[in-house]
């Protein structure tokens, strides 16, 4: 138990911040599940993806998750959205060929 007034306040503030961080992380997990379901059902994928990315960016800005974690989660979401779409054709090589005749 804290004996100093400032320590008591820090305990209260830390508890409030912990709940806010938990809220962000939980929301990200929920929105990821919704996105996965939307991709499987192919219904309203873009809006679900946009909402997920918005919450991830907010969580990273507030310090609830690390910025690299945010980038990883956004990348996973983009791959998930891309997996639902038809695969693009491979790009043609523009560079010189390495094999000589």
N, C-alpha and C positions, 0 to 999 in steps of 0.2 A: 504494500500500500504506500502510495506517495505521501510524504510528510510536508512537502512544500507546495504552496498554492500553484506555482507555475507548473509543477509536475502533475498536479491534479488536472490542470487545464490541458496539458499535452496528452494525457490519457484520454480525455473526452474528445479532443480533436482527432487523435489517431483512430479512435473507434469510429468516428463519423467518416473519416477518409477511407477506412477499411471497408465500410459498408458501400460507399460510393464506388470504390474500385471493384468490389464484388458485383455490384449492379452492372457496371460496364462489361466485365468479363462474361457474366451470365447472358447479357443481351447479345453479345457477339456470338456466343454459342447457339443461342436460339435462332438468330438471324442466319447463321451458317446452315443450321438444319432446315430452315425454311427455304433457303436458296437451293439446297440439295434436292428438296422435294419439288420445287418449282422446275428444276432442270429435268428431273425424272418425268414430270407431268407436262413439261414444255409449256408452262403457263406463267406469263408475267415475270420472266427471268430478269429482264433489264432493271425493273424497279426494285426487285429484291436485292440485286447486286449493288445498285446505287445506294440503297439504304444501309446495307452491310458495310460498304466502304466508308460511308459517312460516319457511322458509329465507330469504326476502327480508327479513323483519323482523329475523331474527338477524344477517344480513350487515350491515344498516344499523346495528344496535345496536353491532356490533363495529367499525364504521368501514370495512368492506371496500368498501361502496358508499355513495354519498351518499344522504341521505334523500329528496331529490327524485327521484333515479334509482329508488329503491325504490318510491316512490309511483307513478311512471310505469309501472314493470314490473307492479305490482299492478293498476293500472288496465287495462293491456293484457290481463292474464290474466282480469280480470273481464269485459271486452268479449268475449274469446274464449269464455268460458263462456256468456255471454249470447247469442252468435251461434249457439251450438248449440241453444239453447232456442227455442221459438216466440216470435215478436215479440209484446209486449203491445199492447193496444189503446191508442190515444192518449187522454190524459186530457182530460176536458171542461173548457172554460174556466170559471173561477169569477168572474173579474173582469167589470167593466162593458165592454160592447162599445164600441169606439172610433168606429164609424160611427153617425151620428145619422140618424134617419128624416126 
